[in-house]
């Protein structure tokens, strides 16, 4: 039995040499782990992704993200732990051209007086700690799960590099203007809360699905008595599906992924607002820097065509993809779906473990506003 369990465990210590718009060049290790918590005939595969990375932008990125199915899929545990010493630009709230956002044309800080416009990205530096853990119980013999979660996000040592309050006129950044309007500190803030969750997961493999569907609802409630600076609630809705083109080659498919992320009540700090690239595995918005699009409401969609590259082998595969994001700025008059910002790209897949279907994924993507990125990772994007 012990020997069988050991064979069920697969560890892929992937070295990272990659580039994306958020980090520039990354150097480090990003191990992928897969295993079974019970008999493979009745238990879905569990997986974990980690990272210990240093970047040429002098950032540290340390993460551990897990999807665990207990014996017989009786429970499903989802974890997302992060510690960042990082920097990244923000571009205001809402999708669309910078001219549609208040900071791009200057903020009226007193009657008839406007701040300097900031037409480009607003670089920020901050440290970040995240602890998200969700526990879901399977409902009888169905593929439905329900459960509770706890979520903690702390941003601190925040430096807003383009903020200038002692000049005439001042330069007011999107972050500072938003935080001041909400009455929240612009130097450190905490969002802490519990969540109510419902999940449908009928995928045949969470690492690299060939069939099934995934639908997830997460309502996060962040009361002041749990440590949040301001009380709020946030709703996450997500759906994934896989459409086949060949029964003989199940790897030949069209994957569909969409999610909606909405502030439903209260005041949410700027860096905790819905933003592209801040999903559990940080995979959305290829081509764009993490957080490139942010708003009080955000909807994301992606379609990826996946196909084998060899006639009689599953070793090599390719992908073509397109994604699109829309986000709102309620105070800035940018409505959801008013602007749609898209990206597209292609990638190579190398299957390094047939049993778990784990792939090494290499992607190149291009978007609007000159955005582009190169990505190296483990497993499918969704």
C-alpha positions in Angstrom: 0.0 0.0 0.0 2.8 2.4 0.9 4.5 1.7 -2.5 1.2 2.4 -4.3 0.8 5.7 -2.5 4.3 6.7 -3.4 3.6 6.0 -7.0 0.5 8.1 -6.8 2.6 11.2 -5.9 4.1 13.2 -8.7 6.4 16.2 -8.1 7.6 18.4 -11.0 10.3 20.8 -9.8 9.9 23.2 -12.7 12.6 25.8 -12.9 11.3 29.2 -13.9 13.0 31.4 -16.5 10.1 33.5 -17.9 8.9 37.0 -18.7 5.6 38.7 -18.2 4.5 42.3 -18.1 4.1 42.4 -14.3 7.4 41.0 -13.2 9.8 41.4 -16.2 12.2 38.4 -16.1 11.5 35.8 -13.4 14.0 33.4 -11.9 13.2 30.7 -9.5 11.3 27.4 -9.1 7.6 26.7 -9.4 6.9 23.1 -8.4 3.8 21.3 -9.4 2.5 18.4 -7.3 -0.3 15.9 -8.0 -1.5 13.0 -5.9 -4.6 10.9 -4.9 -6.1 11.0 -1.4 -7.9 7.8 -2.1 -8.5 5.2 -4.8 -8.1 6.7 -8.2 -11.2 5.0 -9.3 -13.4 7.0 -6.9 -11.2 10.0 -6.0 -10.3 12.9 -8.2 -6.7 13.9 -8.6 -5.4 16.5 -6.1 -3.0 19.2 -7.2 -0.8 21.9 -5.9 1.2 24.7 -7.5 3.9 26.6 -5.7 6.4 29.3 -6.5 9.6 30.8 -5.0 10.6 33.4 -7.5 12.8 36.5 -7.7 12.4 39.0 -10.6 14.5 41.6 -12.3 12.0 44.1 -11.0 13.3 43.2 -7.5 10.2 41.4 -6.5 9.7 38.3 -4.4 6.8 36.0 -5.2 6.1 33.1 -2.9 2.8 31.2 -3.4 1.1 27.9 -2.6 -2.2 27.1 -4.3 -4.0 23.8 -3.9 -7.1 21.9 -5.0 -7.5 18.8 -2.8 -10.1 16.0 -3.0 -10.3 13.7 0.0 -11.1 10.0 -0.3 -14.1 9.4 -2.5 -14.3 13.1 -3.2 -16.1 13.5 0.1 -14.6 16.9 0.7 -12.9 19.5 -1.6 -10.3 21.9 -0.1 -9.2 24.9 -2.1 -6.2 27.0 -0.8 -4.5 30.2 -2.0 -1.6 31.4 0.1 0.6 34.3 -1.1 3.4 36.5 0.2 4.6 39.2 -2.2 7.2 41.9 -2.0 6.2 43.5 -5.2 5.6 46.4 -7.5 3.2 46.9 -10.3 1.5 49.7 -12.2 -2.2 50.5 -11.9 -4.2 52.2 -14.6 -7.3 53.4 -12.8 -10.7 51.9 -12.6 -12.6 50.6 -15.6 -11.6 49.3 -19.0 -11.1 51.5 -22.0 -8.8 54.4 -22.9 -7.2 56.3 -20.1 -9.1 59.5 -21.2 -12.3 57.8 -20.0 -10.9 57.7 -16.4 -10.8 60.6 -14.0 -7.1 60.5 -13.3 -6.3 60.6 -17.0 -7.8 64.1 -17.3 -7.1 65.3 -13.8 -9.2 65.0 -10.7 -11.2 68.0 -9.4 -9.8 68.2 -5.9 -11.3 71.7 -5.1 -14.0 73.7 -6.9 -12.6 74.6 -10.3 -9.1 73.2 -9.5 -7.8 70.0 -11.2 -4.9 67.8 -10.5 -2.2 67.0 -13.1 -3.4 64.3 -15.5 -1.5 61.0 -15.4 -1.8 59.4 -18.8 0.3 56.3 -18.3 0.6 53.5 -15.7 0.9 54.6 -12.1 3.6 52.5 -10.5 3.0 51.2 -6.9 5.1 49.3 -4.5 3.6 47.2 -1.7 3.9 44.0 0.4 1.0 41.6 0.3 -0.1 38.7 2.4 -3.0 36.5 1.4 -4.5 33.5 3.2 -7.6 32.0 1.5 -8.9 28.5 2.4 -12.3 27.1 1.4 -13.7 23.8 2.6 -16.6 22.2 0.7 -18.6 19.1 1.4 -19.9 16.8 -1.4 -23.7 16.4 -1.5 -24.3 12.7 -1.5 -23.3 11.1 -4.8 -23.6 14.2 -6.9 -20.8 16.4 -8.2 -22.2 19.4 -6.2 -20.3 20.7 -3.2 -21.2 23.4 -0.6 -19.1 24.9 2.1 -17.5 27.8 3.9 -14.2 29.7 3.5 -12.0 32.2 5.3 -10.2 34.9 3.4 -7.5 37.4 4.6 -5.8 40.0 2.5 -3.3 42.5 3.9 -1.6 45.2 1.9 1.1 47.2 3.7 4.2 49.3 3.0 2.3 50.8 0.1 4.2 53.4 -1.9 2.3 55.4 -4.5 5.2 56.5 -6.7 3.5 59.1 -8.8 1.5 60.7 -6.0 2.6 64.4 -5.4 0.5 66.3 -2.9 3.0 69.2 -2.3 3.1 70.5 -5.9 0.8 73.0 -7.6 -1.3 71.5 -9.1 -0.9 68.2 -7.2 -0.7 64.8 -8.9 -3.4 62.6 -7.5 -3.2 58.9 -8.4 -6.1 56.6 -8.9 -5.2 54.7 -5.7 -4.9 57.7 -3.5 -8.0 59.4 -4.9 -10.1 56.2 -4.4 -8.8 55.5 -0.9 -9.4 59.1 0.2 -13.0 59.1 -1.2 -13.7 55.9 0.7 -12.1 57.1 3.9 -9.6 54.2 4.0 -5.8 54.5 4.7 -3.7 54.7 1.5 -0.7 53.1 3.3 -2.0 49.9 4.8 -5.3 48.0 4.8 -6.9 44.7 5.6 -9.9 42.8 4.2 -10.9 39.8 6.3 -14.0 37.7 5.9 -15.9 34.5 5.6 -17.5 33.1 2.4 -20.5 31.0 1.4 -19.7 28.7 -1.5 -21.4 26.4 -4.0 -19.5 24.3 -6.5 -20.3 22.0 -9.4 -17.2 20.1 -10.6 -17.7 17.3 -13.0 -14.3 17.6 -14.7 -12.6 14.3 -15.4 -9.3 15.9 -14.3 -8.7 19.2 -12.6 -5.2 19.5 -13.9 -6.0 19.1 -17.6 -9.7 18.5 -18.2 -10.9 16.7 -21.3 -14.6 16.7 -20.3 -17.0 18.0 -17.7 -18.0 21.4 -16.3 -17.0 23.6 -13.5 -19.3 26.3 -11.9 -18.4 28.1 -8.7 -20.2 30.7 -6.6 -18.4 32.5 -3.8 -20.1 35.2 -1.7 -17.5 36.8 0.6 -18.6 38.8 3.6 -16.0 41.1 5.2 -17.3 42.5 8.5 -15.4 44.9 10.6 -15.3 42.6 13.7 -13.2 40.1 11.7 -10.5 42.8 11.1 -11.6 44.5 7.9 -11.0 48.2 7.7 -14.4 48.6 6.1 -17.3 46.2 6.0 -18.1 44.9 2.5 -19.3 42.0 0.5 -17.9 40.6 -2.8 -19.5 38.1 -5.2 -17.5 35.7 -7.5 -19.3 33.7 -10.3 -17.3 31.4 -12.5 -18.0 28.9 -15.3 -15.8 26.6 -17.4 -16.8 24.1 -20.1 -15.0 21.9 -22.6 -16.4 21.2 -26.1 -15.0 18.2 -28.0 -14.1 17.9 -31.7 -13.0 14.3 -31.6 -13.9 11.3 -29.4 -10.7 9.5 -30.5 -8.5 12.4 -29.6 -10.1 14.0 -26.4 -7.2 16.5 -26.3 -8.8 18.1 -29.4 -11.3 20.5 -27.8 -12.5 24.1 -27.2 -12.2 25.3 -23.7 -14.5 28.1 -22.4 -13.8 30.1 -19.2 -15.7 33.1 -17.9 -16.1 34.8 -14.5 -17.8 37.8 -13.0 -16.5 39.6 -9.9 -18.6 42.2 -8.2 -18.6 44.5 -5.2 -22.1 43.9 -3.8 -22.0 46.2 -0.7 -19.8 48.4 1.4 -16.3 49.8 0.7 -13.5 47.6 -0.7 -9.9 48.9 -0.6 -8.4 49.7 -4.0 -6.0 46.7 -4.3 -8.7 44.3 -3.2 -11.1 45.4 -5.9 -11.9 42.9 -8.7 -8.9 42.9 -11.1 -7.8 40.8 -14.0 -5.0 38.3 -13.1 -6.0 38.1 -9.5 -8.0 34.8 -9.8 -6.9 31.9 -7.6 -4.1 30.7 -10.0 -3.4 34.1 -11.5 -4.0 32.9 -15.1 -6.5 35.4 -16.5 -5.6 38.2 -18.8 -2.6 36.7 -20.6 -0.8 39.6 -22.4 -1.6 42.1 -19.6 0.1 43.0 -16.4 -1.6 41.7 -13.3 -4.2 44.2 -12.2 -4.2 46.0 -15.6 -8.0 46.2 -15.5 -9.7 46.9 -12.2 -13.1 48.0 -11.2 -16.0 47.6 -8.8 -17.5 45.2 -11.3 -15.4 43.0 -13.7 -16.4 40.3 -16.2 -13.8 38.2 -18.0 -14.1 35.7 -20.8 -11.7 33.4 -22.6 -11.8 30.8 -25.4 -8.9 28.4 -26.0 -8.6 25.9 -28.9 -6.5 23.0 -27.8 -5.2 20.4 -30.3 -2.6 17.6 -30.5 0.5 18.1 -32.6 1.3 14.5 -33.2 -0.8 11.8 -34.9 -0.3 9.0 -32.5 1.1 10.6 -29.4 -0.2 13.0 -26.7 3.3 14.4 -25.9 3.0 17.6 -27.8 0.0 19.9 -28.1 -0.8 23.4 -29.2 -3.3 26.1 -28.2 -4.8 29.3 -29.7 -6.6 31.6 -27.4 -8.4 34.9 -27.2 -9.6 36.7 -24.0 -11.6 39.8 -23.2 -12.1 41.9 -20.0 -14.6 44.6 -19.1 -14.6 46.6 -15.8 -16.6 49.5 -14.4 -15.7 52.7 -12.6 -18.9 53.8 -10.9 -17.5 57.1 -9.8 -15.8 57.7 -13.1 -18.8 57.0 -15.3 -17.3 53.9 -17.0 -20.1 51.3 -17.2 -19.6 47.5 -17.4 -19.4 46.4 -21.0 -18.9 50.0 -22.2 -15.4 49.1 -23.2 -14.0 45.6 -24.0 -10.3 45.1 -23.9 -9.1 41.9 -25.6 -5.9 39.9 -26.1 -4.9 36.8 -28.1 -2.0 34.4 -28.3 -0.7 30.9 -28.9 1.1 28.3 -27.0 2.9 24.9 -26.8 2.1 22.1 -24.4 4.5 19.3 -23.5 2.8 16.5 -21.5 5.4 15.4 -18.9 3.2 13.0 -16.9 0.6 10.9 -18.8 -1.1 9.7 -15.6 -1.9 13.2 -14.3 -1.9 14.8 -17.7 0.4 17.5 -16.3 1.7 19.8 -19.1 4.5 22.3 -19.2 2.9 25.3 -20.9 4.6 28.0 -22.9 2.5 30.9 -24.1 3.0 34.1 -26.0 0.2 36.7 -25.9 -0.5 40.2 -27.3 -3.1 42.7 -26.3 -4.1 46.4 -26.7 -2.0 49.4 -25.7 1.1 47.6 -26.7 0.7 44.8 -24.1 2.5 41.5 -24.5 3.9 38.7 -22.4 5.7 35.3 -22.4 4.5 32.7 -19.9 5.9 29.4 -18.6 3.9 27.3 -16.2 2.6 23.9 -15.2 -0.9 22.6 -16.1 -3.5 24.1 -18.3 -4.6 27.7 -17.8 -8.1 26.5 -17.0 
